[in-house]
Amino acid sequence: MKSQKGYKGIGMDGFIARMYDKNARGLMMGIYKTWAKKVSTYIRDGDIVLEVASGPGYLAIEISKLGKYKIVGLDISKTFVEIAQKNSKEAGVEVEFQQGDVAEMPFQNETFDIIICTSAFKNFKEPVKALEEMYRVLKPNGKAWIDDLRNDISDEAVDDLVKSTMKARGITAIFMKWQFRSFLKKNHL
């Protein structure tokens, strides 16, 4: 039986998605660029890449700038898909964003050469089904790159991430620390 929603927690639509986009644009672009460079070492020109839970689309956009790939972003949030489409257009890159649930992806078998999922896996309501779907849509000898926050991350490591990596200050830093500690650490598998 399919679950009512494909994620744990309150979800990322409407106001929450727009707020996340604003913070991501301001605080996480360096992280997206670093991840894009790392991931691109595994991607060849002509590869078809899927970013699962693409959110506002910044990682997919940064990857698309680094080579001749076809990039597809999938997110369960209608608002995030709309934001990602707008962000892609503003960046002048061609990335296809669509709405869908990772536990029931709207793609044919063996479609993608690379699948990327960052900072989202812990939020999937059906993580085993998500992995099965990723495997189903991945081409033989394809690769998947999954990166996420561990539930046992220390408060000190969260503080360092927010201050040193994200360079957040003031009320934004307080909000980010609260978000990591209250939601992200608790939504583990």
C-alpha positions as CSV (number, residue, x, y, z in Angstrom):
1,M,0.0,0.0,0.0
2,K,1.4,3.4,-1.0
3,S,1.9,5.9,1.8
4,Q,-0.1,9.1,1.9
5,K,3.1,11.1,1.5
6,G,6.6,10.1,0.4
7,Y,8.5,12.1,3.1
8,K,8.8,12.3,6.9
9,G,7.9,15.5,8.7
10,I,6.0,18.6,7.5
11,G,7.3,18.6,3.9
12,M,8.9,21.4,1.8
13,D,6.1,23.2,0.0
14,G,4.8,26.7,-0.2
15,F,6.4,29.2,2.3
16,I,8.9,26.6,3.6
17,A,10.2,25.8,0.2
18,R,10.6,29.5,-0.7
19,M,12.4,30.1,2.6
20,Y,14.7,27.1,2.0
21,D,15.4,28.5,-1.5
22,K,16.4,31.9,-0.1
23,N,18.7,30.3,2.5
24,A,20.2,27.9,0.0
25,R,20.9,30.6,-2.5
26,G,22.6,32.7,0.2
27,L,24.4,30.1,2.3
28,M,24.9,26.9,0.4
29,M,26.1,27.9,-3.1
30,G,29.7,27.0,-2.1
31,I,28.6,23.6,-1.0
32,Y,26.7,23.0,-4.2
33,K,29.7,24.0,-6.3
34,T,32.0,21.7,-4.3
35,W,29.6,18.8,-4.6
36,A,29.1,19.4,-8.4
37,K,32.9,19.3,-8.9
38,K,33.2,16.0,-6.9
39,V,30.2,14.4,-8.7
40,S,31.3,15.6,-12.2
41,T,34.5,13.4,-11.9
42,Y,32.2,10.4,-12.3
43,I,30.1,11.8,-15.2
44,R,31.0,11.6,-18.8
45,D,29.8,13.8,-21.6
46,G,26.5,12.4,-22.9
47,D,25.5,10.8,-19.6
48,I,22.0,11.2,-18.3
49,V,22.0,12.3,-14.6
50,L,19.1,12.2,-12.1
51,E,19.1,14.3,-9.0
52,V,16.6,12.9,-6.6
53,A,15.0,15.4,-4.2
54,S,16.5,18.3,-6.2
55,G,14.9,21.0,-4.1
56,P,15.5,24.4,-5.6
57,G,17.8,22.8,-8.2
58,Y,21.1,24.5,-7.4
59,L,23.2,21.3,-7.4
60,A,21.7,20.1,-10.8
61,I,22.3,23.6,-12.2
62,E,25.9,23.6,-11.0
63,I,26.5,20.1,-12.5
64,S,25.0,21.2,-15.8
65,K,27.6,24.0,-16.1
66,L,30.5,21.5,-15.9
67,G,29.9,19.3,-19.0
68,K,27.6,18.1,-21.7
69,Y,25.2,16.1,-19.7
70,K,21.4,15.7,-19.7
71,I,20.3,16.5,-16.2
72,V,16.9,15.7,-14.7
73,G,15.8,16.8,-11.2
74,L,12.9,15.0,-9.4
75,D,11.3,16.4,-6.3
76,I,8.0,15.6,-4.5
77,S,7.4,19.3,-3.8
78,K,5.4,21.2,-6.5
79,T,6.8,24.5,-5.1
80,F,10.4,23.2,-5.4
81,V,9.9,22.1,-9.0
82,E,8.5,25.6,-9.9
83,I,11.4,27.3,-8.1
84,A,14.0,24.9,-9.7
85,Q,12.6,25.6,-13.2
86,K,12.9,29.4,-12.5
87,N,16.4,29.0,-11.1
88,S,17.5,27.0,-14.1
89,K,16.1,29.5,-16.5
90,E,17.8,32.4,-14.6
91,A,21.1,30.5,-14.7
92,G,20.8,30.0,-18.5
93,V,21.1,26.2,-18.3
94,E,18.9,23.4,-19.5
95,V,17.8,21.1,-16.7
96,E,14.5,19.2,-16.7
97,F,12.7,19.4,-13.3
98,Q,9.6,17.3,-12.6
99,Q,7.5,16.4,-9.7
100,G,7.4,12.9,-8.4
101,D,8.0,10.5,-5.5
102,V,11.3,8.7,-5.3
103,A,9.5,5.6,-4.1
104,E,7.5,5.5,-7.4
105,M,9.6,7.3,-10.0
106,P,8.0,8.2,-13.3
107,F,11.0,6.9,-15.4
108,Q,11.6,3.8,-17.5
109,N,14.0,1.1,-16.3
110,E,17.7,1.7,-16.9
111,T,17.4,5.3,-17.9
112,F,20.2,7.1,-15.9
113,D,23.9,6.8,-15.8
114,I,24.3,8.6,-12.5
115,I,21.9,9.2,-9.7
116,I,22.6,11.9,-7.0
117,C,20.8,12.4,-3.7
118,T,22.0,14.9,-1.2
119,S,20.6,15.8,2.2
120,A,17.3,14.1,1.6
121,F,17.5,10.4,2.1
122,K,16.8,10.6,5.8
123,N,13.4,12.2,4.9
124,F,12.1,9.4,2.7
125,K,9.1,7.7,4.2
126,E,9.9,4.5,2.3
127,P,13.8,4.4,2.1
128,V,14.0,0.8,0.9
129,K,11.5,1.4,-1.9
130,A,13.5,4.5,-2.8
131,L,16.7,2.5,-3.1
132,E,14.9,-0.2,-5.2
133,E,13.6,2.6,-7.5
134,M,17.0,4.1,-7.8
135,Y,18.4,0.7,-8.7
136,R,15.5,0.1,-11.2
137,V,16.1,3.4,-13.1
138,L,19.9,3.2,-13.0
139,K,21.6,1.7,-16.1
140,P,23.8,-1.4,-15.7
141,N,27.2,-0.3,-14.3
142,G,25.6,3.1,-13.4
143,K,26.6,4.9,-10.2
144,A,24.6,6.4,-7.3
145,W,26.0,9.1,-5.0
146,I,24.0,9.5,-1.8
147,D,25.3,12.1,0.8
148,D,23.4,12.9,4.0
149,L,23.6,14.1,7.5
150,R,24.2,11.4,10.1
151,N,21.8,11.3,13.0
152,D,24.7,11.1,15.4
153,I,26.3,14.3,14.3
154,S,27.4,16.3,17.3
155,D,26.1,19.8,18.2
156,E,29.7,21.1,17.8
157,A,29.9,19.7,14.2
158,V,26.5,21.3,13.4
159,D,27.8,24.6,14.8
160,D,31.0,24.3,12.7
161,L,28.9,23.5,9.6
162,V,26.7,26.5,10.0
163,K,29.5,28.9,11.0
164,S,32.5,27.8,8.9
165,T,31.0,26.1,5.9
166,M,27.7,27.9,5.4
167,K,29.1,31.1,6.9
168,A,25.7,31.9,8.5
169,R,25.5,34.7,11.1
170,G,22.9,36.2,13.4
171,I,19.3,35.1,13.3
172,T,20.0,33.0,10.1
173,A,22.7,31.0,12.0
174,I,20.3,30.4,15.0
175,F,17.5,29.2,12.6
176,M,19.9,26.9,10.7
177,K,21.3,25.3,13.9
178,W,17.7,24.9,15.2
179,Q,16.7,23.3,11.9
180,F,19.6,20.9,11.8
181,R,19.1,19.9,15.5
182,S,15.3,19.8,15.5
183,F,14.5,18.2,12.2
184,L,17.4,16.8,10.3
185,K,19.0,14.9,13.1
186,K,15.7,13.4,14.2
187,N,14.5,12.3,10.7
188,H,17.1,9.6,10.5
189,L,16.2,6.0,9.4
